[in-house]
Amino acid sequence: MQIPFVDLQAQYQSLKDELDTAVLTVMRQCNFILGKEVSDFEQAFADYVGARHCVGVASGLDALKLALEAFGIGPGDEVIVPAHTFIASALAVSAVGARPVLVEVDEASFNLDPARIEAAITPRTKAIMPVHLYGQPADMAPILDIARQHNLRVIEDASQAHGARYRGQRVGTFGDAGCFSFYPGKNLGAYGDAGGLVTNDAGLAEKVRFLRNYGQEVKYKHVVKGYNLRLDTLQAAVLGVKLRHLDTWNARRAAHAAAYTHALEGVGDLQLPRVVTGDHVFHLYVIRTQRRDALQTHLNQRGIATVIHYPVPMHLQAAYADLGYGRGAFPITERLSDEILSLPMYAELTAEQQDYVIQAVKDFFA
Ligand SMILES: *Cc1c(COP(=O)(O)O)cnc(C)c1O
């Protein structure tokens, strides 16, 4: 048996008619740039997360960059980012000329550790960027308290947590802005690059709308120096169809996670993901073991694809040598990079496929 890490084919087959119709409609109308599908999806996604505004942009990285830029964050400023995340969170800060200040994560949740934030705040700090990593909400209550006390913006990176809830409320709606990636493999994914920003701040939404579209208020009236970072109409059409299935898919992911956890509890030295801060939407099911590399090889030999998210911490990447953090700066993050492994996880994973993965993991530790 071959088990892929994600199966976008299976998802397409399950929605083929709806998706084909949506995409062909855009092609027949030839309304490719900021077509009706874009504003329809923005409205639907804003309603879904419970935010007043959504602005569709070209990628998750662009959503983060535009939020930072719209808040006037730039050279000389610092933004607090978890040490353990996909590098795009920090790259957005670098892209506007500010400095990402990394903060160690909490070992149980893999997310930004609120108890370590204050020590990293300086007079240059302008914002905190919690990341809802792997689909689990960051612990927003203490983060928002700290932000309020120090007058900092909160920009959520919700790229892995579409639909996740913290204390009953969807992530992306706690901070000043919530940024989402719709990269194809995300819980809500387009058929190419796409992203979105949600906010209750009308001024921010307007500013990001200008910035994504050459700084135009209306055609050929440029009020700020902008970019071309619009959400593509074809992608919006795909996202509009898929959004209607997101809750069903997230529920299936949670059921798969529960099945993995039930079957693998107590096996070898495995540490299984813990749901500690709210409704986890399991973008990834990430396990830990001291024998990670050997387990990955074993699973690969059985035809099971796994991925390490992420094998080299940001502070040890060549791209971030300039930040001056050495090995040992973030021991938890470094340990995670050596021990974590993401098992196959997607809504369409069948019970038979999952049993095969579980058995292969058990065989390794037997
Ligand atoms: C995917 C991802 C991004 C970047 O999204 P793109 O759409 O690929 O630009 C940012 N942050 C996190 C945590 C992500 O997982």
The ligand as a Gaussian input file, in Angstrom:
#p B3LYP/6-31G(d) Opt

LIG

0 1
 C        1.794000      28.142000       4.904000
 C        2.218000      29.081000       5.960000
 C        2.529000      30.425000       5.701000
 C        2.719000      30.984000       4.336000
 O        1.689000      30.835000       3.469000
 P        1.924000      30.934000       1.901000
 O        0.528000      30.984000       1.375000
 O        2.676000      29.730000       1.473000
 O        2.666000      32.197000       1.631000
 C        2.787000      31.266000       6.768000
 N        2.792000      30.796000       8.019000
 C        2.535000      29.512000       8.316000
 C        2.543000      29.074000       9.743000
 C        2.251000      28.606000       7.295000
 O        2.020000      27.331000       7.596000

